[in-house]
C-alpha cells in the first residue's frame, strides 16, 4: 500500500510540473487553491478548467476546499511525528530522487542524424504501409439479382450516383442505407474473393461480374486506391530518435546497475 501511495504522489507531482497558476481560485485559511491543485484533480492536461461547465468548476473547487481543510488538520496534528509518516516520507524522497535522476540522465542522451538514418535503412520494413482501398458494394442473395443490377449500371450515365441509389434500394447488407459505402480499408483485410476483385478495379469502376463470397453476391465500386508505400525518413525520424534514446537509456542503466552490484552488499533471502 505504501508503494502505491508513494508512486501516486510522485506521478502527481511530476504531471503538474508544467502547470502554472497566475491567480488563485479560492482561499482556505490564507492558503491558495490554484490551477496547480486543479491539475492534480483532473490528472489530464488536455482538459482545460476554464472550458468546463460552471457546475463542474464548483464541484472541483469544493472538492479542493475539503481536501485543503483535511490537509491542514493533518498537518497541524501530531502525524508528522508518527513512525509510519516518517517511513513513508523517507521512501517518497528516495523514489522521487530516483525519478528525477533518471529523467536527468535520459535528457543527456543524444542520437545523431547518422544513427537515425542507419536505423531507418536497416528497418525500412517497419515503416511500410499497406495499399488502401475505398469502396462501396451492393450485396444480393442470388447471382441473378447481382447480374441484373450490373445490367442497370451498364446502362446508367452517372455510374456512381446510380450505384448509390441501387445500393440503398437493393443491397441487403448493413451498408446499404449508406449507399453501400464501406469506407477505407487495407486491400487484404476483406475476405479473399472480395479483396481480389476490389484490387483489380481501377478508380471509378465497378465489377462487371458478381463476386461470390460466404456472405452472398457482391457488386463492388472502387472510389479510390492508394498504393502500398514506405514512410519517408522525415516522417519517422522523431519516433526513431525516441526509440534509440530509450534503447541507449536502458543499456546505460543496465551498465550502472551492473557496476553498483559489484561493490554493494546484497542479501537475497
N, C-alpha and C positions, 0 to 999 in steps of 0.2 A: 504493500500500500504506500509506504514511504517513497519507494522508487517512482510510482505512478504520479504521486503528488509533486515530487521534485521535478520530474520530466515535464509535467503540465505547466508549472510556473516558469521553467526555463523557456519553453516554447512560447508562452505568452509574452515573456519579457523580450524575446528576440523578435517576435512577429510585430510588436508595437513600436519597435525602434524607429521605423520610418515615419510614424505619425507625429505631427506637431500640433500643439494647441495654442492658438493665439489668444483665445479668451476662454473663461470658464463657463460651464453650463449651469452649475449650481454650486452652492457653498454649504458645507456641513461643519458647524463649529470652526469656522475660518479655514477649513480645508477645501481646496478647489476640486471640483469634478470637471474634468476636461475631455477633449476628444481622445486623448490617450486612453482614458478609462473606458470610454465608449468602444474603442477599438478592441479592448480586451473582452468586452461582452459580445460584440459582433463576430470577432475572430475571422473576418473576411474583408480584406482591404478593398474589394470591389463594391462593397455595399457602402454607399455614401449616406451618412447620418442626415445631412441636410435635405435629402430627397425622400426620406421616409415620411409616412403619414403622421399627423400630429399625435394621434393616439399611440402609435408605436414609439415615438420620441418620448412621450410622457412615461410610458411603461419602462423604457430603458433607463431614463433618468431616475425614476423612483426606485428601480432595482439597484442602481448605483448608490442612491442615498442610503438605502437599507444596508447595503454591503459596507459602506463607509462607516455607518454608525456601529455596526458589529465589529469592524476592524479597529475602530477607536477604542471600543470597550475591551477588546482582546489585548490591544497594545498597552492599555492602562492597567491591565490585570497583572498578576504575577507569572503569566505564562512564559515570559522570557527567561525566567529562572528555572523553568521546568526542564528536566533532562531530555525528554522527548523533543522539546523545541530546539534545544542546543544541538542535539544529534542531527535533527532534520536540517537545521541551518548549516551545519558543517558539511553535510552531504550535498546540500544545494550549492554551496560555494564551490565545492570540488567539481560537481557536474557542470556548473556554469563556466568555471575556469577552463575545463576541457573543451566545452563547446566553442568558446571564444578563441581559444588557442588553435583549435582545428580550423576555424574559419580564417584565421590569420595565415595559417600555414597554406591553406588552399589558395588564398589570394596571391601568394608568392609564386605560384606555378605559372609558367609561361609555355605557350605552344607556338612554335614558329610556323610561318606560312609553308615552309618546305615540309614540315612534319604533317601538316594538314593535307597538302597536295599528295604526299606519298601515301597517306592513309586512304584518301579518295581513290587514287589509282588502283590500290590493292583491293578495294572493297566496292567497286562500282556496282556489283550485283545487288548490293543492299539498297541502291538508290534507283532501281528500275521501277517504272510504273507500268501497270498493265494497260492494254488497249481498253478504251471505254466506249461503249455504245449507248445511244439514247434512242429508244424505240417505243412504238405503240404496237398493239396486236388486237386482233379480233379472234375470240375463241368460240368455236362451234362444237356441237356434239357429233356431227357427221361430216364426212368428206364432201358430200354433195352440197350441204349448206355452205361450206367454205368455198367450194368452186363457183357456186352461184354468186357469192359476194365478190369474188375475184373478177367475174364477168362484169358486174356492175362497176367495179373500179376501173376496169379497162375502158369502159365507155365514158367515164367521167372526165370533164375538162380539168377541174381542180381536184387532183388526186387526194391531197392531204385533207382538204375540207370534207370531201366525200367519205374518206376513211373514218374521220372522227364521227361523222353523222351515223355511218353504218355501225360503228363500234357501240355507240350509245343505244342504237336500236336493236342490234342482233347479237352482240357479244354476251355470253352468259357468265363470263369471269368477273371478279370484283372490280377490275379496272374499266369495265365497260362504261360505267357512268362518267368516267373521266376521259372519255373518248379513246379508251384503250391505252392510255399513257402509262408506261412502266418506269419512267424516269431514266436515270443514268446508271449503268452497271458495268462491271468488268466483263469483257466479252465471254469469258469461260465460266461465269457464275450461274448461268441458266442451265437447264437440262441440256445434254449434248446436242440433241436434234435441233433445239431452238437456237442454241449458240452458233452452231454450224451454219444454219440458214441466215441468221442475222448478220454474221461476219461476212457472208458472201455478197450482201447487198451494198449498193452504193447509196450515198446520202440522197434522200428524197425519193427512194424507190421502194417497192414492196414485193413480197414473194408472189410469183405467178403460179405456184403450185401450193396446195395446202401442206402444212408441215405437221406431221403427226407426232404427238408426244403422249405421255401417260395421262395428260390432262384433257386431251381432245385434239381438235384440228385448229391450227393457227394460221392466220394471215398476218404477216409481220411488215410493219412500215418503219424504215430506218430514218430517224430525224437527223442524227448526227453520228459521227465516228471520229474518235481520236486515237491515233496510233500509239503503240507502246513506245515509251521513251525512257531516257535516263536523266534524272535531275542533275542540273549543272552544279559545278563546284560552288559557285556563288550562292546558290540556294541552300546548300547543306553545310557550308563551312562553319557556321556558328555551332550547329549541333555536333559537328566533328570535333571542334575545339573543346566543347564541354565534355564530350566523351573521352578525349585524350587527357584532359585535365583530371578527370575522375580516375582514370587508369593510373596516371602518374601519382596522384594523391594516395591511392590505395597501396601502391608499391612503396612510397615514402613512409607511410605509417607502418607498413609491414616491416620495413628495414629498421625503423626506430624501435619498434616493439622487440624485434629480434635482439638488438643491441642492449636494450634495457633488461631483457631476460637474463643476459649473461652475468650481470652484476647484482641482480635482485635476489632477495631471499624469498623463495616461493614455496609454500607448503600447500599441497592439494590433498585433502582427505578423501 
